[in-house]
């Protein structure tokens, strides 16, 4: 490694050392942000992510219905899951109580 490369590496390290820690969001803040986002990957947003595999017919349904509603596929899936959560909140609460009792 040349002296110039070492200096550049040290300068880059000094620049990143002064950065503030990344902010994390509460569930409510994350939900509000997700509703307002039209694109993913905005810098500084640390929303939980998962990679899902769908059966072809379900994928086509999500893709079509999200377009009908004028939403992204993520927004549509969040909408459907939120409805399911509202309908089955009592089961979820009991599951959380059981998990916390262990």
N, C-alpha and C positions, 0 to 999 in steps of 0.2 A: 504494500500500500504506500503510495507516495505521500509526501508531506501535505500536499494540497488536498488529497482525498481525506486525510486524517483531520485537517482543519475543517473541511466541509462537514464531515460527520460530527465533529464536536459542536459546530455552529447549529446544526440541525437538532442535536440533542439538547442544547441550551434553549432553543426556541420552544421545544415541546415540554421542557421541564417546568416552564412558567404557566402552563395552561391550567385552567380551573378543571376540577373533576366533572365528568359528565353528569348531568342532572337526570334523575329517574322520576317517573311520574306515578301518581296514585292511579288506581283503577278508574276512578271517575274522570280524572284529567285525561287519561289515555283514551277513554271512550269519547270524550268531547273532541279531542284532537282527531281521532279516527273519523268522526262524523264530518269534520271540516276539511280533511285531506282529500285532494283529488289525485295526488301522486304519492308513491311510496319512496322511502329512502331519503327523506329530508334530513339534513345534517342536524345532529343533536337530539333527534327523537329516538328513544330506545324502547319501542313498543315490542312486546313479545311476538315472535313469529314461529310458525311451524310449516313444514313442508307436507302437503297432503296429496294422496293419490286418489283419484275418483274413477268410478266405473264410467264408461263412455256415455251412457244415457244420463247420468247425474251431471257429468261435466257439461254436456250439451244443454241440460236444463238450466244450470247455474249461468252459463254463458248467455243463453237466450233471455232468461228472465232479468238478468242484470242490465242487459241492453234495453229491454222493454221499460224498465224502471229508470233508465238513464243513470245508472250507477256503475261503479267498478264491480268486478266479481267479488272482491274483498268486502265491499260495502254491502252487497246483497247477502253474502254468507253471514256477515255480522248481523244483518237485519233478521234473517231466518233464525239464527241461533238466539238472538235476543227474544224473539217471540217464544221460542221453545223454553227459554229460561223463565219467562214470565208465566207460562203455562205450568211449569213443573218446579217452581221455586220451592215448594214445600219438601219435595224429595231431596233437592239439593241441600236445603238447610239441615235436614236430618242426616244426610251423608256427611256434611261438615261436622256436625255435632258428634257423630260416631267416630270420625277420623280423629277429632281432637280428644276424645275420651281414651284413645289407645295409649 
